[in-house]
Amino acid sequence: MRKLVVLAIAATSLLAAACNTIEGAGKDVGAAGQAIEETAQDAK
C-alpha cells in the first residue's frame, strides 16, 4: 500500500512539472507568433 501511495505522489509531481513545461512552451510559441505578426504588419 505504501508503494502505491509513493507511486501516486511521484506521478502527480511529474504531471505537474509537465504542465508547467507545456505552458511555458505555449507562451514561447505565442510570443514568436506575435513577433512574426508585427514584422508582417511593418512590411506592408
N, C-alpha and C positions, 0 to 999 in steps of 0.2 A: 504494500500500500504506500509506503514511504517513497519508494522509487517512482511510483506513478505520480505522486504529488510533485516530486522534484522534476520529473519529465514535463509535466504540465506547466510548471513555472518557467522552465527553460524555453519551452515552445512559445509561451506568451512573450517572453523577453525578445526572442528572435523576431517574432511578428511585429512587435512594437518598433524594433530597430529598422526593419524592412519598410515599414510605413513611413518613417522619418526620411529614409533614403529616397523613396519614391516621391515623397512630397518635395524634397529638395531638387530632385531631377526635374520634376514638373515645373518648378519655379524657374530653373535654369532655361528650360525649353521655352517657357513663356517670355522670359527676358530676351532671348535670342530672336524670337518671333517679333517682339516689339521693335528691336533694333533693325531688323530687316524691313519692317513696315515703315519706319521712319526714314530709312535710306531710300526706299521706293518713293515715298512722298517727296523727298528732296530732289530726286532725279526727274520728276515730272516737269 
